[in-house]
Amino acid sequence: MTLNSTSSRPKSPASNAPRICIVAENASFRFGGEASLPLHYFSRLRARGIETWLIVHGRTRPELEALFPLDQDRIQYIPDRWYHKLIWKLSLPLPRRVAEATFGTLMVLINQLIQRSMVRQLIRQQGINVVHQPIPVSPKAPSFISGLGVPVIIGPMNGGMDYPAAFRGAESLFTRITVALGRASANLANRLIPGKKNAAILLVANQRTQLALPTCARGKIIEIPENGVDLSIWQLPAAPVPPSVAPRFLFIGRLVDWKRLDFVLHALAAIPGAQLEVIGDGPMRTPWTDLAATLGIAERVRWIGWLPQPQCAQLLHGANALVLPSIYECGGAVVLEAMACGIPVIATAWGGPADYLNPSCGILVDPTNSDSITRGFIDAMRKLIEEPELRISLGTAGRKRVESLFDWNQKIDVVLAIYQQSLHAL
């Protein structure tokens, strides 16, 4: 299946219509997380006939060629050079957040310098009049996308958070010091690399992120959600699906340490007969598979691996709940996707899930410490097993909340209005 919006080129818009260039490090549904955001913008803008181009690193080229075979003239790729491979290899031995703050930032900035030149060429050749940089979503990350002679819009950004207090010692002292130094130098870095300083509009997902912006930023700040939901994929079932005979819970996400699936595995061990399906893959799969065996629940955990979104939506139908025990989740689009499918969510009350959920549509677990999180998931999972009517009411409320606040089509309406606003401000 491809995502091309039309089989022919759209007609040239009026001279005051937005002609958009989206600039991103990655653009990939398969990578997930923030990498999916540029694709949502590009595909939906093109579906509306908006003149839109995308500049992205070539590592996602095969996926984009399959998704947009008729729009390849609108996508420009940064070639993967020897220095990209070298930077990536140098980052591998480092802890995740140290790697992201050092070599990861270096990689992004090098690519932005290349993209800046490519955008300038598109401005000359195609009359680009708005540049949108949706990622990285970190409010402190500097940007070279500046000085182009057209409005630059950055975001929606989402960040400015730490681990819950009880888990801040989980990272090494080296990691904590490196992250603290990076944050302390962010204002200076954003003055020297002035993309955020000079941006016409900065989009933020919440007040927490706005407070984390560099102090030199002088553009207009607008708050809109980082994530949205494609309601054509994440749908209610055609007919009501009763819960499985055996209670069934679902986890969707990368298997990385901060997702803390171990809390749910311990909870599952305390709920005889309950089952867990795990969609996703990552470096923690083997340790968590071993933990399930140690807890004596290996036969009740199904490790599925990565699946396309439509198949994830099908598996959500009939589940008692989606579980997300993450202790570091700025966004958490999977929460919205479960809500769109009419499925309640049990999540840690931290970051994005706490922004998206309320008592009408989910259960938030206080991250006081490891024992309290495990106990919170045990209690919540049991509650949704014992009270099927609660499952239905939470799911119904979640669907309504997504439809009113997080529909991608509505979000594109808002973003188009922001593009027009930036043009009128010139």
N, C-alpha and C positions, 0 to 999 in steps of 0.2 A: 504494500500500500504506500502511496506517495501523498504528500501534503501540498502539492501544487494547487494553487487556488484557481487558476484559469489555464486554458490551453493556448491562450494568445495574450499578447501584451496589452495592459490596460491603456486607455486613452490618456494623452497628456493632460494633467490637471491644470487648473487655473494657476496663474503665476504666483498667487498668494497661498496656494495649497502647500501643505508640508511635503517636503521631499527628504526622506529620512535616511540617515546612515546609522545603523546599529553597530557599535564597536564592542567586541567581547573577546576575552581570552579563550573561552570554550563555549561551544553551543552544541548541546547534546542531551537528548532524552535518556540515553543509556548511562551517561555519567551521573545523571540525576542532580538533586540539590540545585544550587544556583546556576549550574551549567544549562539547565532546561529553560531558564527565563528568557535568554535571547531568542530561542526558537519560538516560544509562545508569541513574543512580540512580532518577529519576522513573519511567521505563518499567518497570524491574524491580520496584520496590516496588509499583507499581500492579498489575502482573501477579500479585503474591502476595496481592492484596487488602488491602495495607497502606494505611491512610488517609494520603494524601500530597498535598501541595499544592506548587506551584512559583511563585516570584516572580522575574520576569526582565524585562529591558528589551524594549520592543516591537519592536526592530529585527529580532528573529527570529520575530515573530508569524506571518507567512505560513507558514513551515516548520512551526511547532508546531501551527497549525490543521490543516495537512494530515496531520501525524503523529498527532494526538490529537483528532479531531473530537468524540468523545464525552466527553472529559475537559476541555473548555474551562472548565467551571465550577470546575476545580481549578487553573487557571493564571491568574495575575494579571500584567498587563503594566504596566511603567512607560511612560507615553507619551513619545514623542520630541519634546522641546520645543525652542524656538529656541536655548536655551543649550547643549543637547547639540550641535547643529549648529555653533555658534560655537566651542565647545571643540575639536571635531574639526577644524575648518578651521585653527585656530591651531596645532594639533599637526603639520599636514602638512609644513611646511618643516623640521622638526627631525629629526635622526637618530633611528632607531627607539628605541634605549634611552633617549635623552633624552626623547622624546615619551611613552614609557611611564611614566617616572619622574616626569614633571611633569603634563602635561595628562591623560595616561591615568589617573594616580592621582586627580587632581581629579575626573574623570568618574565613576570608580568610587565615590569617597566621597560625591559628591552623590547618586548612585543608592542607595547604602546608607542614607543618611538617609531617603530616600523609602521604601525597602524596610522599614526599621525600623518606621515608622508602619504600613505594610501588614501586617507580621507581628503587631504588637500587636493589630490588628483581628481577624486570623485566630485569635489566641489566645483572644480573647473570644468570637468567634462559633463557632469550630469545635473549641475545646478542644485546640489544638496543645500538645503537651508536650515536643517536641524540635525544635530548629532546627538545620539542617545547612547550613553554608556551604562547599561543596567548592572554589570558586574565588573569587578568584585563588589560584593555587598557590604564589605567592611567599611564603616564610616571613617576610619582613620587611614585607610590605604591611599597613598598619594597617586596622582594621575597625571600623565603627560598629555592627555587629550584636552588641549587648550590652545588659544591663540590661532583659531581657525577662521575668524571673521564671520562666524555664524553662531547662533546660540548652542551651547552644550548643556545637556540635561544629564545628570548623574543619579542613578538609583532606580527604584527604591532600595535604599540601603537598610541593613538590619544588623545590629551588633551592639557593642557597648556593654557586653555582659561577661561575667566570670562563671566559674563553677559555683554551685551552692557552697556555703561556708564550710560545711562538714567535709567537702571533697576537694578543697583547694590544696591540700597536702598530697593529693593523689599524683600530681605531677612532680617531677624532680625539681630540686632547687634551681638547677641550671635552666630548666624550662621557664620557671616562674620569673627568674631574674631577666632572662632574655625577653620575655613578653613584656615585663614591666619597663625595661629600657626602650623597647619599641614604642610603647604607648607614650612614654615620656618624651620621646623625640618626634612624635607624630606632628606636632604643631610646626616645628622647624622644617621637617621633611615636606609638609604641605605648603610651606612658604617658598621653598626652593623648587619644588615640583608643583606648579600652581593650578593644576586642573580643578581641584575642588574650590580653591580660592577664587577662580575666575568663572566658574560655572554659572550660567544664567539661573538655573533652577536646580535645587537639591531635593530629591525625593527621599523621605524617611518613612519607615514602617511604624514607628512609635516614638514616644517621648524619650525613651531610653537611648535610642539611636541619635536623636537630635542632640541630646546632651553630650554625646561622644564625638560630634563633628569637630574638625579642627577649628580653632578659634579665629583663624583668618578667613573662613568662608564668609562671603558677602552676598551670595545669590539668594533668591527667594526660596524659602523652605516650605514644602508642601508634604503633608502626611497622607500616604496611601499604603495599603497592604503590600508587602513584598510579594506574597504568593497569591495565586488564584487557582480556580478549579475549572477544568474543561468538562462541562456538564454533558457533553456528548459522549464522553468516555465513562465518567464516574456517575452512573445512573442508578436510580432505584430499580429493583428487579421488576420484570414485566408482571409477575404475580408474586404475592407474599411468599417468602421462603422461610419455612420454620427452622428453628435452630436444629443442628445435628442432634442425633440421639445422644451421642457423647458431646458434652460441652466443648466448643471449639473456639479458640482464640487465635488471633493472627498478628504477626509482627511483619512489617515491611520496612526495609531500610538496609543501609550498609552495615556489615558486621564489623564494627570498629569499637574500640574500648569504651568511648564515652556514651555509646548507646545503652550500655549496661543491661544487656539481655539476661545476665546472670540473676538479676533481681526477679525476673519473671520465671526463670527456670526453678529457682528456689520456691517461688509461690506455687508453681505447678506441682511440685513435689508434695505440697500440703493439701492439694485438692484432688483426691483420687478420682480417676476416670476422665478428668479434663485433658484436652489435647491442645497442642500448640503447633501451628504451621508457620514456618519462618521463610519469608521471601526476601532474598538478597544474598550477598556474598561479601567476603572480605577477610582480613587477616585473623579475626577472632573466631572464625568458624570452627577451626579445630579445637581451640581451648574450650569453647562453649559446647561443642559436641562431646568432648571428654567429660565436661561437668555434668551434662545430662546423663551420661552413663554412670558416673559416680553417684548421682542422686537416685539412680534406679528408675529413670523416666525416659530412657532412650526410645522405647517403643511408642511413647506418646508424643514425641517431637518429630515432626516431618521437616527436613531441611530441603527446601525446594530450589533454592538458587534464584538467579535473576529471572524475571518474567516481564514481558511487555505489559503496559498499563491495562489494556482491556482484559487480560487474563487475571491481573491483580484484582480488578473490579469484580470479576466473576467469583473469585474466591472469598471476597469480602461478604458477598451475599450469604446470609444464613449464619455468619459467625456471631458469637455472643458479643464480641468486642474486638476492636483493634487495641493492642497494647504498645505503648511507647515509653519505656522506662529511662529515656535519655536524660543525662544530667548536664548536657551542653547542646541546646537546640535553639538557635536563634530564630529559625523559621518553623519547619515541620509541616511541609505541604501535605504529607501523608495523613495528618490529622484532618485536614479539610477534605481530602479525597474520601476518607472513611465516612465523614459526616455526609458528604454528597450521596453516598450509597445507602444512607439511612442506618448506619451502624454506629453505636456509641463508642466512645474512646475512653480508655483509661491511660492517663499519662502523668508524668512527673510535673508538678506545679512549678515550672521553671522555664523562662524564655518563651519561645513561640507558642507552644501548647497552652501556656497560661494566658496568652493573648487571644487565642482562637476559641478556647473552650470556656463555658460557664456551666453552672450546675444544671441548666436545662438540657444540655446535650452531651455531657460527659462527666467523668469523675477524675478529679485532680488529686494526686498523692503528694503530700508535703515531703520535701526532700531533707528532712531533719538529719537523718543518718541512714546507713545501709539497712539496719534492722527495721526502722520505721517505714522505709520504702517497700521492703519486702512484705511487711505486715499490711501496708496499705493496699498493695496489689492483691494479696490474698483476700482481704475483706471485700475489695471492689469486684474481683472476679467471682467470688461466691455470691455476692449480692445479685449480679446479673444472671447467674445460673438459677438462683432461687426465686427471682422476681422477673419473669419473662415480660410482664406488662411494663416494667421499668425500662427494659431493653427497647421495647417498641416506642415508648414515649420519648426517650433520649434520642433515638434514631430519627424520629419524626422532627423533633425540634432542631437537630443538627442539620438536616436537609434544608429546612426553612432558613436557618441562619446562613448557610452557604449561598443559597439562592439570592438572599438579600444583600449580602456583603462581599462575597468572594468569587462571583462568576467572572471568568476571564473576559467574556464579551462586555460586561459592564466596565471592567477595568480598562479595556482598550478604549471605550468611550471616554473615560476620564483622562487617559494618557493623550488621546488625540486633542482633547480640549487644552491640555497642558502644552502640547506642541504649538497649537494656535496662539496660546497666551504668550509663549516665548517669541513668536514671530511678531506679534503686535507690540511687544515691548521694545523692539529694535528702534 
